[in-house]
Amino acid sequence: TGFAYGPLGSTHYAIEDIAILRSLPNITILSPSDSVETKALTLQTYKKPGPTYMRLLKPETVLVPQKVKTVLSEPSVIVTGNHGAIITTGAVLEIGLSVAENLKKHGLQVKLISMHTLKPIDEKVLMAILKNQKNIFTIEEHRVAGGLGSIIAEFTARFIARSDPAIPAINLRSFGVDDTYPNITGHQHHLAEHHGINADVIAKKIIKLL
């Protein structure tokens, strides 16, 4: 997933997979953030007809609180807040948690969402989660084009903006790999930071935007 196999070189980077696969019909795309979501999604997916693609993690980390129920197609709210919404997918939930904690120190309580299912998405649930949020940020270990940022941009364009003409424009900012080829090799965290996928960097940019 993403830069997990970074030390093996650019041939092992998976930063275009979501963009390519989400164009295929009837496919389920999963990007769990930890071992809890991985187990829950596996148990729910094997009964589902059609192909499934799951981005797997290497470490057996636990990031999702026990009280949060993982349901296929439904985004999970990890932290509640009303100063904005941060949506993550996969291992970068760890970065999202750090960003949310950093913002809290500055008096900003943001909603943190784990988008473990990228296709199909229960859009009614997502709409309810994002209701009244005017500032939305996405974080992903993937190219911004075609990944989570694009998914949320398409969703907001189709549903939120049309639901009420009086709703002001939504501010959407995506953090991920820009439209460049990675020219370095290294550990997953090193590669992510090289592309600005870093908790401190992202928190500072969000504070300026808010």
Buried (B, 14 or more C-beta within 10 A) or exposed (E): BBBBBBEEEBEEBBBBBBBEBBEEEEBBBBBBBBBBBBEBBBEBBEEEEEEBBBBEBEEEBEBBEEEBEBBBBBBBBBBEBEBBBBBBBBBBBBBBBBBBEBBBEEEBEBBBBBBBBBBEBBEEBBBEBBEEBBBBBBBBBBBBBBBBBBBBBEBBEEBBEEEEEEEEEBEBBBBBBEEEEBEEBBEBBEBBBBBEBBBEBBBBBBEEEB
